[in-house]
Amino acid sequence: MAIGNDAHLLYGQTLPHSPDLKMTAIPRNKYQFAVRLLMTDGTNLNLTRIANVQMPSFVYRTQTLNEYNNKSVVQTGIDYTPITLTAYDTKNAAFENFLKSYAEHYFAGPMNADSHADWLTSPKGFDLKTTNHYIRSMFITRLDTSKQQNEIEIFNPFIQNADADTLDYSDSSPTTFRVTFTYEGYRINTPIGSE
């Protein structure tokens, strides 16, 4: 160990290996996460075949005021930046069926038509429902051990856009859907003792 190297102390690597002691100061891993959607009807949809998801972020709106060449910055609001989720297009069409049911909640149109003739004769456009929200919450859970957990709940997410993948004969990677969500707010919950 080099002189002045305190990384082993900073990241808790010198803690004894015991079931009672957890290594709590080490960074969380990117690949240990799960995503669950809570629908308005109370059902849960576990998204088990996703490649990645962005965590929510925010931007403070600020304004610089000038008082006789004395600059003062004040905050005027907060904006939540959209998050992107990339899901695999599996052969059982699980995520594709979710996108179709989401679209059917808000719009009558060709995505859910059974045939071309059905599309020609069926109503199209915005379909007014009794509730504005199809998804009540999105939960991103990061779990390191059975006792170390961090949960992010995203309130009232809406799909802003859904991009399907490009098919290519020269590419053998799996196809994906890339979906961007806007939302009304979020909370982060790390239980005590789960540092």
TAPE-V19163 format. One record per backbone hydrogen bond with DSSP energy under -0.5 kcal/mol. NH is the residue of the N-H (numbers start at 1). CO is the residue of the C=O. Records with the same first field share a line. If there is no record, write none. Layout:
# TAPE-V19163
NH->CO + CO
This chain:
# TAPE-V19163
5->2
6->4
9->6
10->6
11->7
12->9
13->8
14->8
15->12
18->16 + 21
21->18
24->22
32->29
33->31
34->141
35->47
36->139
37->45
38->137
39->37 + 43
40->134
42->39
45->37
46->44
47->35 + 45
48->46
51->86
52->86
54->84
57->81
59->79
61->77
62->60
63->74
65->63 + 72
67->65 + 70
68->66
70->67
71->69
72->65
74->63 + 72
76->61
77->61
79->59
81->57 + 79
83->181
85->179
86->52
87->85 + 177
88->49
89->175
90->88
93->90
97->93
98->94
99->95
100->96
101->97
102->98
103->99
104->100
105->101
106->102
107->103
108->125
109->107
112->109
113->110
119->115
120->116
121->117
122->118
125->108
127->106
128->126
134->132
136->38 + 134
137->38
138->154
139->36
140->138 + 152
141->34 + 139
142->140 + 150
143->32 + 141
144->142 + 148
145->148
149->147
150->142
151->189
152->140
153->151 + 187
154->138 + 152
155->153 + 185
156->136
158->182
160->158 + 180
161->180
163->178
164->162
165->176
167->165
171->168
177->87
178->163
179->85 + 177
180->161
181->83
182->158
184->155
185->155
187->153
189->151
191->189
194->191
